[in-house]
Amino acid sequence: MHHLLPVLVAVPLLGAALLVAGGHHLPRVVAETVGCAFAAGTAGLAIILLLNSSPPLTEWVGGWTPEGGESVGIVLVGDGPGLGMAALASLLTVAALAYSWHYFDEPPRRHAGSFPALMLLFQGGMCGFAIAGDLFDAFVFFELMSVVAYALTGHRVEEAKAVQGALSFGVLNSLGAYAVLMGIGLLYARTGELAMVKIGQGLDRHGGPDALTLAAFALVLTGLLVKAAAVPFHFWLPDAHAVAPTPVCMLLSGVMVELGAYGVWRIYRTVFSGPAGIPASDLERALVVLGVLTAVVGAVMCWYQRHIKRLLAYSTVAHMGLFLIGIGSLSPEADDGVALYILGHAGVKAALFACTGVLLDRYGSVDEHALHGRARRLRGVAVLYVVGALSLAGLPPFGIGLGKAVLEESVGGPLTVLFVAVSAVTAGAVLRVAARVFFGFGIQPGDESSYETTGIGEEPETRHRLSRVPDTMTAVPAVLLVASLAVGAVPGFAAAVGRAVSGGAAPSPHWTLAGLLLGVTSTLLALGLATLAVTRPKPLGEPSWTTPLRRLQSGHIGDYVAWMLMGTTLLAALALPGILNG
């Protein structure tokens, strides 16, 4: 089976090449069918490989196997976490392509294969990054994924705000990529190796951790945390989500930022976890501090948004903070919890963006205030939105709820309170949107803040405003929510995820009484916050202390770059004590 690992990357790239070459001559229905077929074929292959990934699969591409312990070839590693992320990326790509069936008003320059080709390239980059076993090729796939994401974000290039959002995305992620490349250069200079496991062994042969190790660690993790949208590296994400087409938002929040967190987990485990790497206590301190900061800032900014796509983007930032806390715990139980959380979150967040796309294409707006009571007729979409919000709160037995319960038990103490609070605030914001937009509850709010970014006057992404919502635009989010429910409810699924991630090093993830009670508590809090916000908006109105926080999201790339450099400095400072003690 290991010989099929390169095919996991080659299939979507081949599909993209065929669509680019023949897209001018293909009818739209044929081009989109071909795109869906290649994406689905890759998803099927990823699942087959995942089911046969014990023991882990290893393939040296082109037969460049190591000689005398040295290698120059490209190595792909197909273990449970890597193939699981590849399968998730592929399945969400299929969902996004199915949702976007005949989506845009017309293909660019009448090239019917352009959008599905870009989506397949994006899928190929994500799959390659998930299974790359050497650091340089992980960077190559990282960049392929990023470059295509820039193009997809700015797909509506005729709109100035789409160009601005894509430019912000491109500059920050490119600087993050340069940081990764510099870190790789330092590691190669020290060890003469590029394979991740070999780099870790090479560092250990050179004695204890030193300044070079710290610099490489800070640079590599900077690039990954930019991709993961961790605070203060996160500024590109709300700007990009506000302008990206809805199917692209489904992938950005559903899987791409999660790949950044996955990269942090994998690269630390294989490169920096040895005696000459970064001590576990320092990594825990760094990730927990950044995770708490990310969760709190994301939740606060999520609550005070009226632009629905930005609201959902800040929700992603907040939950990414919880993922980082789990990864920083460095325990098999937490790893299992993060994996389940990511699986559940991917389906729910993609479904919520899909429902928001329906609002955009039906009413030409994604502004919570302007849409007040206008979507009463969209009863099916309303049900999907409410279910998605309740799942985001951690309601049992959804996958997010199970992942959150496992993580809460693993991290314990005050961090459990943070998990409940972040889940309640982000879900409460989504429930507030549902109550106002779909049910018309409460009075129509006014403009509370001069720093508010509204969603008024958006152009629909379809040919014209929809009078009837296509079945694909409601069926896809429904299937995604059912899949998220299955993660937490299907007997044996959580145990299978645990075996794939931690190899049986931790007890099988399962529901506990404490987890059920905490899930219900966060759900009730979310419902209470939403009810209070709708019926008595003033007590939960925007306080003055959030104004400086809003000003940070200035839209100026120079500001974002400065914050990224401060984040790199903070990351290095948090990991410095272990180097000094060493």
C-alpha positions in Angstrom: 0.0 0.0 0.0 2.9 2.4 0.6 3.5 2.8 -3.1 0.1 4.5 -3.4 1.2 7.4 -1.1 2.5 9.6 -4.0 -0.8 9.0 -5.9 -2.6 10.8 -3.1 -0.9 14.0 -4.2 -0.6 13.1 -7.9 -4.4 12.5 -8.6 -5.6 16.0 -7.7 -2.7 17.6 -9.5 -3.3 15.5 -12.6 -7.0 16.5 -12.4 -6.1 20.2 -12.2 -3.7 19.9 -15.1 -6.4 18.3 -17.3 -8.9 21.0 -16.4 -6.4 23.8 -17.1 -5.5 22.3 -20.5 -9.0 21.4 -21.6 -11.2 23.9 -19.6 -11.6 26.2 -22.6 -13.2 23.5 -24.6 -15.3 21.7 -21.9 -18.9 22.5 -21.1 -19.3 23.8 -17.5 -21.2 20.7 -16.4 -18.4 18.4 -17.7 -15.6 20.5 -16.1 -17.3 20.5 -12.7 -18.1 16.8 -12.9 -14.4 16.1 -13.7 -13.3 18.2 -10.7 -15.7 16.4 -8.3 -14.6 13.0 -9.7 -10.9 13.6 -9.1 -11.6 15.1 -5.6 -13.8 12.1 -4.7 -11.2 9.6 -6.0 -8.5 11.2 -3.9 -10.8 11.1 -0.8 -11.5 7.4 -1.4 -7.8 6.6 -1.7 -7.0 8.6 1.5 -9.6 6.6 3.4 -8.3 3.3 2.0 -4.7 4.2 3.0 -5.9 5.4 6.4 -7.6 2.0 7.1 -4.3 0.3 6.2 -1.9 2.7 8.0 -0.9 0.3 10.9 2.1 0.1 10.9 2.7 3.5 9.3 3.4 3.5 5.6 6.7 5.0 4.3 7.5 5.7 0.6 10.7 7.1 -0.9 9.5 8.8 -4.0 11.3 7.7 -7.2 13.1 4.9 -5.4 15.6 7.3 -3.7 16.0 5.1 -0.6 18.6 5.9 2.0 22.1 4.4 1.7 24.3 4.1 4.7 21.7 6.0 6.7 21.9 9.0 4.4 19.3 10.2 2.0 18.5 12.9 -0.5 15.1 11.7 -1.6 11.6 12.8 -0.9 9.9 10.7 1.9 6.2 10.4 2.4 4.9 9.1 5.7 1.4 7.6 5.9 0.5 7.3 9.6 -2.9 7.8 11.2 -2.7 11.6 11.9 -1.3 12.4 8.5 -3.6 10.3 6.5 -6.5 11.4 8.7 -5.8 15.1 7.8 -5.4 14.2 4.1 -8.8 12.4 4.2 -10.4 15.3 6.0 -9.0 17.8 3.5 -10.2 15.6 0.6 -13.7 15.1 1.9 -14.2 18.8 2.6 -12.9 19.5 -1.0 -15.6 17.2 -2.3 -18.2 19.0 -0.2 -17.1 22.4 -1.3 -17.1 21.4 -5.0 -20.6 19.9 -4.6 -21.8 23.1 -2.9 -20.4 25.2 -5.6 -22.0 23.3 -8.5 -23.0 26.0 -11.0 -22.2 28.5 -8.2 -20.5 31.5 -9.7 -22.2 33.8 -12.2 -19.7 32.7 -15.0 -16.3 31.1 -15.1 -13.4 33.6 -15.6 -12.8 34.3 -19.3 -15.3 31.5 -20.1 -12.8 28.9 -18.8 -15.1 26.4 -17.1 -12.2 24.5 -15.5 -10.5 27.3 -13.7 -12.2 27.2 -10.3 -12.3 23.3 -10.0 -8.7 23.2 -11.1 -7.7 25.7 -8.3 -9.7 23.6 -5.8 -7.9 20.4 -6.8 -4.5 22.2 -6.6 -5.5 23.3 -3.1 -6.4 19.7 -2.2 -3.1 18.4 -3.6 -1.1 20.9 -1.5 -3.0 20.0 1.7 -2.6 16.3 1.1 1.1 16.7 0.4 1.6 18.7 3.5 -0.2 16.2 5.7 2.0 13.2 4.6 5.3 14.9 3.9 8.1 13.2 5.9 10.9 15.7 5.3 10.8 19.4 6.3 11.7 21.0 3.0 9.0 19.2 1.0 6.5 20.0 3.7 7.5 23.6 3.1 7.0 23.1 -0.7 3.5 21.7 -0.2 2.9 24.4 2.4 3.6 27.0 -0.3 1.6 25.3 -3.0 -1.4 25.3 -0.6 -0.8 28.9 0.3 -0.4 30.3 -3.3 -3.6 28.6 -4.5 -5.4 29.9 -1.4 -4.4 33.4 -2.3 -5.8 33.0 -5.8 -9.0 31.5 -4.4 -9.5 34.2 -1.9 -9.1 36.9 -4.6 -11.2 34.9 -7.1 -13.5 37.9 -7.6 -10.6 40.0 -8.7 -12.8 42.7 -10.1 -13.7 43.8 -6.6 -11.1 45.9 -4.7 -11.9 44.5 -1.3 -11.2 40.9 -2.6 -7.8 42.0 -3.9 -7.1 43.7 -0.5 -8.1 40.6 1.5 -6.1 38.3 -0.8 -3.1 40.7 -0.6 -3.2 40.7 3.2 -3.5 36.9 3.2 -0.6 36.6 0.7 1.9 38.9 2.4 1.5 37.6 5.9 1.5 33.9 4.9 4.5 34.5 2.5 6.4 36.1 5.4 5.5 33.1 7.5 6.8 30.8 4.8 10.1 32.8 4.6 10.4 32.3 8.4 9.9 28.5 7.9 12.5 28.4 5.1 15.1 30.3 7.3 14.4 27.8 10.1 14.9 24.9 7.8 18.2 26.4 6.6 19.4 26.7 10.2 18.5 23.0 10.9 20.1 21.8 7.7 23.3 23.8 8.6 23.4 22.0 12.0 22.5 18.5 11.0 22.9 18.2 7.2 19.5 16.5 7.1 16.0 17.3 5.8 14.0 14.2 6.9 12.2 15.2 10.1 13.2 12.2 12.1 16.8 12.5 10.9 16.9 16.2 11.9 15.8 15.3 15.4 18.5 12.7 15.6 21.1 15.1 14.3 20.2 17.8 16.8 20.5 15.2 19.6 24.0 14.3 18.4 25.1 17.9 18.8 24.5 18.1 22.5 22.0 20.2 24.5 19.7 22.9 23.1 21.3 26.2 22.2 20.5 29.6 20.5 20.4 28.0 17.0 17.9 25.4 18.1 15.7 28.2 19.7 16.0 30.4 16.6 15.0 27.5 14.3 12.1 26.5 16.5 10.8 30.1 16.7 11.0 30.6 12.9 9.5 27.3 11.9 6.6 27.6 14.4 6.0 31.2 13.3 5.1 30.1 9.8 2.9 27.3 11.1 1.1 29.6 13.6 0.5 32.2 10.9 -1.3 29.4 8.9 -3.1 28.4 12.1 -4.3 32.0 12.7 -3.1 32.0 16.3 -3.0 35.4 18.0 -1.1 37.7 17.2 -0.6 36.0 13.8 -4.3 35.9 13.0 -5.1 39.2 11.3 -5.2 37.9 7.8 -8.0 35.4 8.6 -11.0 37.7 9.1 -10.0 39.8 6.2 -9.7 36.8 3.9 -12.9 35.2 5.1 -14.8 38.4 4.5 -14.0 38.4 0.8 -13.3 34.8 -0.2 -16.0 32.8 -2.0 -18.2 30.7 0.3 -16.8 27.3 -0.9 -13.3 28.6 -0.2 -14.2 29.8 3.3 -15.4 26.2 3.9 -11.9 24.9 3.3 -10.0 27.8 5.0 -11.8 27.4 8.3 -12.7 23.7 7.9 -9.2 22.3 7.3 -6.5 24.7 6.3 -6.0 26.5 9.6 -6.2 23.1 11.3 -3.3 21.9 9.1 -1.2 24.7 10.7 -2.0 23.2 14.2 -1.3 19.7 12.8 2.1 21.0 11.6 3.0 22.3 15.0 2.1 19.0 16.6 4.1 16.9 14.0 7.2 19.0 13.7 7.7 19.3 17.5 7.2 15.6 18.0 9.6 14.6 15.2 12.2 17.4 15.3 12.3 19.3 18.5 11.2 16.8 21.2 14.6 15.2 21.8 17.2 16.0 24.5 18.7 18.7 22.3 15.4 20.2 21.3 13.0 22.4 23.1 12.1 21.1 26.6 8.5 19.9 26.9 7.8 22.4 29.7 8.8 25.3 27.5 6.7 24.1 24.6 3.7 23.7 27.0 4.2 27.2 28.3 4.5 28.7 24.8 1.5 26.9 23.4 -0.8 27.3 26.4 0.0 31.0 26.7 -0.6 31.6 23.0 -3.6 29.3 23.1 -5.3 31.2 26.0 -4.6 34.5 24.3 -6.0 33.2 21.0 -9.1 31.8 22.6 -9.9 34.9 24.6 -9.3 37.4 21.8 -11.1 35.2 19.2 -14.1 34.8 21.5 -14.4 38.5 22.4 -14.0 39.6 18.7 -16.5 37.0 17.6 -19.2 38.3 19.9 -18.9 41.9 18.8 -19.1 41.3 15.0 -22.1 42.0 12.9 -20.5 40.8 9.6 -21.4 37.2 9.7 -18.5 35.8 7.8 -16.1 37.7 10.1 -18.0 36.5 13.1 -17.5 32.9 12.0 -13.8 33.6 11.2 -13.2 34.9 14.7 -15.0 31.8 16.0 -12.4 29.7 14.2 -9.6 31.8 15.8 -11.1 31.2 19.2 -11.4 27.4 18.8 -7.9 27.3 17.3 -6.7 28.6 20.7 -8.4 25.6 22.3 -6.6 23.3 19.8 -3.2 24.8 20.7 -3.9 24.4 24.5 -4.6 20.7 23.8 -1.5 20.2 21.7 0.6 22.0 24.3 -0.6 19.5 27.0 1.7 16.9 25.4 -0.4 14.0 26.5 -1.9 11.1 24.4 -5.4 11.8 25.8 -5.2 15.5 24.7 -4.0 14.4 21.3 -7.1 12.2 20.9 -9.3 15.0 22.1 -7.8 17.5 19.6 -8.3 15.0 16.8 -12.0 14.5 17.6 -12.5 18.2 18.1 -10.9 19.0 14.7 -13.1 16.5 12.9 -16.3 17.8 14.5 -15.3 21.4 14.1 -14.5 20.9 10.4 -18.0 19.8 9.5 -19.8 22.3 11.7 -17.8 25.3 10.5 -18.0 24.4 6.9 -21.8 23.9 7.3 -22.2 27.3 8.9 -20.3 29.1 6.1 -22.4 27.2 3.6 -25.6 28.5 5.2 -24.1 32.0 5.3 -23.5 31.7 1.6 -27.2 31.1 1.1 -27.9 34.4 2.9 -25.4 36.2 0.7 -26.8 34.9 -2.6 -30.4 35.3 -1.6 -30.3 38.8 0.0 -27.0 40.3 -1.1 -25.9 40.8 2.5 -24.1 39.1 5.3 -24.9 41.8 7.9 -26.6 40.6 11.0 -28.4 43.9 11.5 -29.5 44.5 7.9 -30.8 40.9 7.6 -33.0 41.2 10.7 -36.1 39.1 10.2 -35.6 38.9 6.4 -34.8 35.1 6.2 -37.9 33.9 8.0 -38.9 31.9 4.9 -35.6 29.9 4.9 -36.8 27.4 7.5 -34.5 24.6 6.4 -31.5 26.8 6.5 -32.6 28.2 9.9 -32.7 24.7 11.3 -29.2 23.9 10.0 -27.9 27.2 11.4 -29.3 26.5 14.9 -28.1 22.9 14.9 -24.6 24.1 13.8 -24.6 26.7 16.6 -25.6 24.1 19.2 -22.9 21.8 18.0 -20.3 24.6 18.2 -21.3 25.0 21.9 -20.3 21.3 22.6 -23.8 19.9 22.8 -23.7 16.1 23.3 -23.4 13.9 21.3 -21.8 16.0 18.5 -18.1 15.4 17.7 -17.1 18.9 19.0 -18.7 18.0 22.3 -16.8 14.7 22.6 -13.5 16.3 21.6 -14.1 19.2 24.1 -15.0 16.7 26.9 -11.8 14.7 26.4 -9.7 17.8 26.3 -11.4 19.3 29.4 -10.6 16.1 31.3 -7.0 16.2 30.1 -6.2 19.8 30.8 -8.3 20.2 34.0 -8.4 23.1 36.4 -9.0 26.7 35.2 -8.5 25.8 31.6 -11.8 23.8 31.7 -13.5 27.0 32.6 -11.9 28.6 29.6 -13.1 25.8 27.3 -16.7 26.2 28.5 -16.6 30.0 28.3 -15.2 30.1 24.7 -17.6 27.5 23.5 -20.5 29.4 25.0 -19.5 32.8 23.7 -18.8 31.7 20.1 -21.9 29.5 19.9 -24.0 32.2 21.6 -22.9 34.7 18.9 -24.0 32.3 16.2 -27.3 31.6 18.0 -27.9 35.4 18.3 -27.4 35.7 14.5 -29.9 32.9 13.9 -32.5 34.4 16.3 -32.3 37.8 14.6 -31.9 36.8 11.0 -34.1 33.8 10.7 -36.7 34.4 13.4 -36.7 38.2 13.6 -36.5 38.2 17.4 -35.8 41.4 19.2 -35.7 44.9 17.9 -33.5 45.8 14.9 -30.1 46.8 16.3 -28.5 50.1 15.5 -24.8 50.9 14.8 -23.1 50.5 18.1 -19.5 51.1 17.0 -17.7 53.3 14.6 -15.2 50.6 14.1 -17.7 48.1 13.0 -17.2 46.3 9.7 -20.6 45.7 8.1 -21.7 43.1 5.6 -24.1 45.5 3.8 -24.1 45.8 0.0 -22.3 42.6 -0.8 -22.5 41.3 -4.3 -24.0 37.8 -4.6 -21.6 35.1 -5.9 -24.3 33.6 -8.2 -25.5 35.1 -11.5 -28.2 37.0 -9.6 -29.9 36.9 -6.3 -31.5 33.5 -5.7 -35.2 33.2 -5.6 -34.9 29.5 -4.9 -32.1 27.9 -3.0 -30.6 25.0 -5.0 -30.8 21.6 -3.3 -27.0 21.3 -3.3 -26.6 24.4 -1.1 -28.7 22.9 1.6 -27.9 19.2 1.2 -24.1 19.8 1.7 -24.4 21.5 5.1 -26.9 19.0 6.2 -24.5 16.1 5.3 -21.7 17.9 7.1 -23.7 18.3 10.3 -24.7 14.7 10.2 -21.0 13.8 9.8 -20.1 15.9 12.8 -22.8 14.2 14.8 -21.4 10.8 13.7 -18.0 11.7 15.1 -19.4 11.8 18.6 -22.3 9.4 18.4 -21.2 6.4 16.3 -20.0 3.6 18.6 -16.4 2.7 18.1 -15.5 5.7 15.9 -13.8 7.7 18.7 -11.9 4.6 19.7 -10.7 4.2 16.1 -9.6 7.8 16.1 -7.7 7.3 19.3 -5.9 4.2 18.0 -4.9 6.1 14.8 -3.6 9.2 16.7 -2.0 7.9 19.9 -1.6 4.2 18.9 -3.4 3.0 22.1 -1.1 5.0 24.4 -4.2 6.5 26.0 -7.6 5.0 27.0 -10.1 5.0 24.2 -11.9 8.4 24.1 -15.5 8.1 25.4 -18.2 10.2 26.9 -18.1 10.7 30.7 -20.7 12.1 33.1 -18.5 15.2 33.6 -18.1 15.6 29.9 -21.8 15.4 29.3 -22.5 17.9 32.1 -19.9 20.4 30.8 -21.3 20.1 27.3 -24.8 20.8 28.4 -23.6 23.6 30.6 -21.8 25.4 27.7 -24.9 24.9 25.5 -27.2 26.4 28.1 -24.8 29.3 28.6 -24.8 29.9 24.9 -28.6 29.9 24.7 -28.7 32.3 27.7 -26.2 34.7 26.1 -28.1 34.7 22.8 -31.4 35.2 24.6 -30.1 38.1 26.6 -28.4 39.7 23.6 -31.7 39.6 21.6 -34.1 40.6 24.4 -31.9 43.0 26.3 -29.0 44.1 24.0 -27.6 46.9 26.1 -26.1 44.8 29.0 -24.1 42.8 26.4 -23.4 45.8 24.1 -19.9 46.6 23.1 -17.9 48.1 26.1 -15.4 50.9 25.5 -12.4 48.6 26.3 -13.0 46.6 23.1 -12.3 49.7 20.9 -8.5 49.3 21.0 -8.9 45.6 20.2 -11.0 46.4 17.2 -8.5 49.0 16.0 -5.8 46.3 15.8 -7.7 44.8 12.9 -6.8 47.9 10.9 -6.5 46.4 7.4 -3.0 47.9 7.1 -0.5 45.2 6.2 2.3 47.0 7.9 0.5 46.8 11.2 -0.1 43.0 10.7 3.6 42.4 9.9 4.7 44.3 13.0 2.4 42.1 15.2 3.7 39.0 13.5 7.3 40.0 14.4 6.1 40.6 18.0 4.6 37.2 18.0 7.8 35.6 16.9 9.6 37.4 19.7 7.1 36.3 22.2 7.3 32.7 21.0 11.1 32.7 21.4 10.9 34.4 24.8 8.5 31.7 26.1 10.8 28.9 25.0 14.0 30.7 26.2 14.2 29.5 29.9 14.8 25.9 28.8 17.7 27.0 26.6 19.2 29.0 29.4 18.9 26.2 31.9 20.4 23.8 29.4 
